[in-house]
């Protein structure tokens, strides 16, 4: 035991945050090359069996079909297989955006006229209403028409005050 040099083991693995950023960059680039937008990317599961969930949307505004999900899945698998970003036993799930999140002024503009569910603690909590406009400098404010009994109330909400927003199904 004495007289031997100590042995050290070092790992070249990237920190989890960098891997997640690199994975998102690869997914965005691949989806972009086949004409889809990444709406949400979730990375979970275990270290040996990671789960990657990608929600996609079509750029032409039509609904995402099962064929769209299959096409995107094949393209992503071709890019991820053999990469260093995920374990070879990864699970990939590609789906439509469902209750699509609204994250930037472009999302809000695209869905003017549709219903949104908005969480904004600075303006009373949760609001559900129809998006009627995106205004202000660089789309910094959204106008929502909220039903209030028999009348409708227009509310202007700075996007900086929106904690979470999703499209809402409304009849």
NORNORFEN-V947686 format. One record per backbone hydrogen bond with DSSP energy under -0.5 kcal/mol. CO is the residue of the C=O (numbers start at 1). NH is the residue of the N-H. E is the energy in kcal/mol with one decimal. If there is no record, write none. Layout:
co	nh	e
CO	NH	E
CO	NH	E
This chain:
co	nh	e
1	4	-1.1
15	18	-0.5
15	19	-2.0
16	20	-2.5
17	21	-2.2
18	22	-2.7
19	23	-2.9
20	24	-2.5
21	25	-2.2
22	26	-2.1
23	27	-2.6
24	28	-2.8
25	29	-2.2
26	30	-2.4
27	31	-2.6
28	32	-2.5
29	33	-1.8
30	34	-0.8
31	34	-0.8
31	36	-2.7
32	35	-1.1
35	59	-0.9
37	39	-0.6
37	57	-1.8
40	55	-2.8
42	53	-2.8
44	51	-1.9
49	46	-1.6
50	52	-0.5
50	91	-2.8
51	44	-3.1
51	53	-0.5
52	54	-0.5
52	93	-2.8
53	42	-2.8
54	56	-0.5
54	95	-2.4
55	39	-3.2
55	40	-1.3
56	97	-0.8
57	37	-2.5
58	61	-0.7
65	69	-1.9
66	70	-2.4
67	71	-2.5
68	72	-2.5
69	73	-2.5
70	74	-2.5
71	75	-2.0
72	76	-2.6
73	77	-2.8
74	78	-2.1
75	79	-1.4
76	80	-2.6
77	81	-2.9
80	83	-2.5
87	90	-1.5
91	52	-3.2
93	54	-3.1
95	56	-2.7
98	100	-2.0
100	167	-2.8
101	103	-0.6
104	107	-0.7
104	108	-1.8
105	109	-2.6
106	110	-2.3
107	111	-1.3
109	112	-1.4
111	114	-2.2
114	131	-3.0
115	168	-2.5
116	118	-0.6
116	129	-2.0
117	166	-2.1
118	120	-0.7
118	127	-3.1
119	163	-2.6
119	164	-1.4
120	123	-2.3
120	125	-1.8
121	124	-1.2
124	126	-0.5
125	120	-3.0
127	118	-3.5
129	116	-2.8
130	145	-3.0
131	113	-3.2
133	143	-3.0
135	141	-2.3
136	139	-1.7
140	159	-2.5
140	160	-0.5
141	135	-3.1
142	144	-0.5
142	157	-3.0
143	132	-2.8
143	133	-1.3
144	146	-0.7
144	155	-3.1
145	130	-2.4
146	153	-3.3
148	151	-1.6
151	148	-3.1
153	146	-3.5
153	155	-0.5
155	144	-2.9
155	157	-0.6
157	142	-2.6
158	161	-2.0
159	162	-1.2
161	163	-0.7
164	119	-3.6
165	102	-2.8
166	117	-3.2
